[in-house]
Amino acid sequence: MPQSERHGYREIAAKIREGILRGEYKTGEALPPEPQLADRYGASRSLVNRAMQVLAGEGLVRARQGRGTMVTWLPPMLHSPARYDRSARENQGAKGAFDNEVRSLGLEPQHEITVERSEPPADVAEALGLPVGEVNCLVRRRRLLASGIPVRLNESWFPLDIAEGTVLEADGPVIVGGVKTALAELGYPQVSATERLIPSRLPTDAEANGLEISPERTVVQISHIGKTAEGRAVEVTVTVAPAHYLMAEYTFPLT
């Protein structure tokens, strides 16, 4: 039995993992084909294939139809109140916090956005202080990618009396500073926000498809409600992200 067979696929996975983490295999790019990897690591192709399955289970790689196996490793992005600072959201023309975070990793932020006027779910209507069962909201649905890797699904809801006919209806990432800057310029600056995290759950089929992850990968859900100084809720955003791409940190006073 060849030495590679004695060591097994886990050693092959470890070698490829090391190559990914040190940048030999770059995020967003395709790995060499399996026959090349088999030659490089002195292993059979079947062992390399099993190693790929291990790495895919860790969220480090992902098979793409017609494109081979892509490196999808990203360091966890820190989710903290500081990301909402205007200076961060607008840094070098960023179109919101996500743009700034992705660029800081040396990757290219990408947005896939659809906008419509819609009846909000009951919990969103309640949070915004709107009647249930009416088309009284604008919703911006966004799939956010880092160099082609889907890392966020966002749904942002706004009262229609605020958002109708404004830049918030633009079907694209045209808002420098993101929706919070847009709301501020419309006369509704947010001064406080409440967030609720569901730290680990399985994705729905639609979420797994949108994030291009297996149904067994866990996701984090963050529900965010932003309010003005008068206490009016003007934004409800629900974010879903693969759990391995997100790390939350909060600082708060103790009494």
N, C-alpha and C positions, 0 to 999 in steps of 0.2 A: 504494500500500500504506500503511495507517495506520501512524503512528509506533510504536504498540505492537507491530505485526506485525514492524516492522524490528528492534526490540529483542529480541523473542522471549520465550519462556516462562521463560528463566532469569532475566531481569530481574523478571518477575512473581513468581517464586519468591523472589528476593532481597527484594522489598518485603514479601511476606507473612512471610518469615522474620524480617525486622527487626521487624515488628509483633508477632510472637510473643515475641521475645527482650526487647522493651521493655514487654511486658505489655498491649499493646493487645488482643491475642487471648489470653485467659487459659487456662491449663492446665486441662483437664477440661471445658471448654466447647466448644460447636460454633462453627465458623467461619460467617460469613455464607454463604448459598447462592451457588453459582458465578455465577449471573446478576448478583447484587449485587456480587460481587468483580470481575466483568468490567466493570461500570459504574464502579466505584471506581477501577480501574487503567487504564481506557481500553483494554481488551483484548478480544479475542474470547473466547467461552466455551471454545473448544477450547484456547486458550493457557492459560487458567486451569486447565483440567483437566490439561494436561501439567505445569504448575507444581505442582499437587497431587501428581502422581506423583513428582516430584523430592523434595518435602518428605516424602512418605510413606517414600521410600527412605532419608531421613536420620533417620527416627524422630520427626519433629516433629509429624506429623498421622497420623490413622488414620480410614478410612471406617468408619462404624458403620451397620448396617442399620436404617433407620427413624429415625436420629438425625443424619444428615448426616456431615460431616467434623469429627472432634473434634481439639482440640489436645492432643497427648500429650507435649509437650516437658517434660522435667524436667532440672534440673542433675544431673550424676552424683553419686550418694550415696557418700560416703567410707566404704570398708570398711577398718577398722583395729581393732587390739586394744581401743582405747578404747571402742568401741561396746558391749563386753561388761561394762563397769564397772556395778556394781549401781546406782549413782547415775544413770547414763544410762538403763539399762533400766527403771527405776521412776520416771523423772522425771515429776512431775505425774500420777501414776497410769498411766503408759504400760504397755502389756501387752507389753513386750519392746523390744529395740533398734530394730526396724523402726518401731514406733509413734512412738518419740521422734524418729527421723530424719525421718519424713514430716511430723510436726507442725512440726518446725523449718523446713520449707519452706512452711508456711502451708497445707498440704493435709490432707485427712482420711484417716487410715489405715482400711482395711477388711480383714476377714479372712473367707475362705471355708475352713472346716475340716471335714475328715472324720477319724474315728479308728477304728482297728480293731486287733484282735489278729491277728498275721500271722507267717508264716515269713519271716525277713529274707533278702535276697540273701547269697550266700556271703561277700562281702567285708565286709558289715556284721556278720554273725555272727562272723567272725574278729576284727574290730576290737573287738567287745563281749565277746569270749572265750566265745561261746556255741556249742553244737553246731549243725552245719549240718543243714538238713532238718527242723527242728522249729518248731512254732508257739510261739515263746518270746519274742516281742517285741510291744510296742505301737508302732504307727506313727501319727504325726500328720501328715497331708498338708494343706498350707496353700497357698492361692492368695492372695497379698497384693497389695492394690491401694492406690493413692494417688489419692483423689478419683475413683474409678472406673477408673483406669488400671492394668492388671495390670503389676506390676514384679518380682515374685518368685514362684517356685514352690519350696516347701520340703517336704522329707520328713525328719521327725525320728523316729529309732528309739530305743527304750528297752527294757532288759531287763524282761520281764514280771514277774519277782519283785519289782522295784522299783515299777513303774508300775500294776500291776493294782489296780483299785478305788480309785484316787487321782484327784486333780483333773486329772491328765494324760489321763484318759479322757473328760473333759468335751468335748462336741462344740461348742466355741465358744471365743472369745478371752477366757476368764474369769480368766486368770492375770496379775495385776499383776507386772510384771518379767519375764514370759515363763517358759519352761520351766526356765531355769537357777535362777530364784528358787524355782520349785516343787520342783525337785530338792533345793535347799538346805534347804527347809523339811521335806522328807521325810527329811533326814539324810544327803544325798549332795551336799554342796557341791563344786563343781568348782574346782580350783586351777590347772589347766593345760589347754591345748587345743592341738591340732595341726590345721593347715589345709593343704589341698592345692588349688591353683588350676589349672584348665584354662582358660587365658586367652581362647581363642577357638575355638569350634567351631560347626557348624551345629546347629540344634535338631532334635529328633525331631518327628514330626508332632504328637504329643500335646503337646509343649512349645510348639510354634508356635501351636497352637490355644489352649492355656491362657494364653499370654502375648499372644495376639492380634497376632502379628507374622508377617511373610511368612517362608517357609522359607529365604529367602536371607539374612535377618538373623542375625548371629552372636550367640551367647550365651556367658556366662561360667559355669563350674561351680565351686562351692566345696564341698569335702568337709571337714567339721568334726568332730573327735573330742574330747569333753570328758572329763577324768579327775579323780577325787578325789585327796586327799592320799595315800591308800593305793595309788594307781596303777590303780584300777579304772576302766575306761571305762564311763560310764553314759549317754552320749548320742552318737549319730552323726546329724548333720544334713547333708543334701545340698541345696544351694541352686543354682537355675538362674535367671539374670537376663539380660535383653538387655544386650549388652556396652556400649551407649551410656548405660545407666543406672547404671553402676558404675565406681568408681575405687578401686583398692586402694593402701594405704599401710601400711608396716610399719617400726617402729623396733626395732633389735636391737643388742646389744653386739658390739663387735669386740675380738678379742684378738690 
